[in-house]
Amino acid sequence: MLKTHASMVLITLAISALFLTACNDQRHAPELPPELAQGDPIATPFDRRPSALNRDEFQAALIEHAPDDIDLVPGSNLVMVYMLIDTEGNVRRTVVSGSSGHSSLDQAAESVAQVLRFSPGQLDGEPVPVWLELPIIFGLEDD
């Protein structure tokens, strides 16, 4: 088993074709439709997928939030997270849809997901709020 150490942690995000992103600023966040603001994630139509904007800040957040109190073994380092991305590209809600089996790892994945900033999803050329499910994989690399 590999023991997580802050100096050894390399955390990767397995997002198909998305890059990693920057901090949210929700001071002027657009209002969400009630069906998205509450309840479980639902299918949200879009014809242009949101695209992540900033890799460096996301990677810094992965390291900052990585739990060091668990042993990572293959199959226990993946957290599936639904993210509700608003019309300005902010992550407004997160829901763990596939637990790693470690509450501290699941909580870390949700904290890291809140840092993501995206270009908004679009439908017919207009920005729309979108639910995306993304895998976040925590891993180790020796220095």
Residue pairs with C-beta under 8 A, 6 or more apart in sequence:
1 71
1 72
1 73
2 71
2 72
2 73
2 140
3 71
4 66
4 67
4 68
4 69
4 70
4 71
4 72
4 138
4 140
5 68
6 63
6 66
6 68
7 143
8 140
8 141
8 142
8 143
9 63
9 66
9 68
9 138
9 140
9 141
10 139
10 140
10 141
11 59
11 62
11 63
11 66
11 112
11 136
11 137
11 138
11 139
12 62
12 137
12 138
12 139
13 20
13 58
13 62
13 134
13 135
13 136
13 137
14 78
14 134
14 135
14 136
14 137
15 52
15 134
15 135
18 50
18 51
18 52
18 118
18 134
19 51
19 52
19 53
19 54
19 55
20 52
20 54
20 55
20 56
20 57
20 58
20 59
20 116
21 52
21 53
21 54
21 55
21 57
21 58
21 115
21 116
21 117
21 118
22 53
22 54
22 57
22 58
22 115
22 116
22 117
23 57
23 115
23 117
24 90
24 91
24 114
24 115
24 116
24 117
25 90
26 90
26 92
29 86
29 88
29 90
29 92
30 86
30 87
30 88
32 84
32 86
32 92
32 129
33 129
35 42
36 42
36 44
36 84
36 93
36 129
36 131
37 92
37 93
40 95
41 82
41 84
41 95
41 97
41 131
41 133
42 131
43 131
44 121
44 128
44 129
44 130
44 131
45 123
45 128
46 121
46 122
46 123
46 128
46 130
47 122
47 123
47 124
48 121
48 122
48 123
49 121
49 130
49 132
50 85
50 89
50 118
50 119
50 120
50 121
50 130
50 132
51 118
51 119
52 58
52 116
52 117
52 118
53 89
53 117
53 118
53 119
54 117
57 115
58 112
58 115
58 116
61 111
61 112
61 115
62 112
62 138
65 108
65 111
65 112
66 108
66 138
67 102
67 104
67 105
67 107
67 108
69 104
70 102
70 104
70 105
72 138
72 139
72 140
76 100
76 101
76 102
76 105
77 100
77 105
77 137
77 138
77 139
78 98
78 100
78 135
78 136
78 137
78 138
79 96
79 98
79 99
79 100
79 105
79 106
79 108
79 109
79 135
79 136
79 137
79 138
80 96
80 97
80 98
80 133
80 134
80 135
80 136
81 94
81 95
81 96
81 97
81 109
81 110
81 113
81 133
81 134
81 135
81 136
82 93
82 94
82 95
82 96
82 97
82 131
82 132
82 133
83 91
83 93
83 94
83 113
83 116
83 131
83 132
83 133
83 134
84 91
84 92
84 93
84 94
84 129
84 130
84 131
85 91
85 92
85 118
85 120
85 121
85 129
85 130
85 131
85 132
86 92
86 120
86 129
87 120
87 127
87 128
87 129
88 120
88 127
89 117
89 118
89 119
89 120
90 117
90 118
91 113
91 114
91 115
91 116
91 117
91 118
92 129
94 110
94 113
94 114
96 106
96 109
96 110
97 133
98 135
99 106
100 106
100 109
100 138
105 138
108 138
109 136
109 138
112 136
113 134
113 136
120 127
120 128
120 130
121 127
121 128
121 129
121 130
122 128
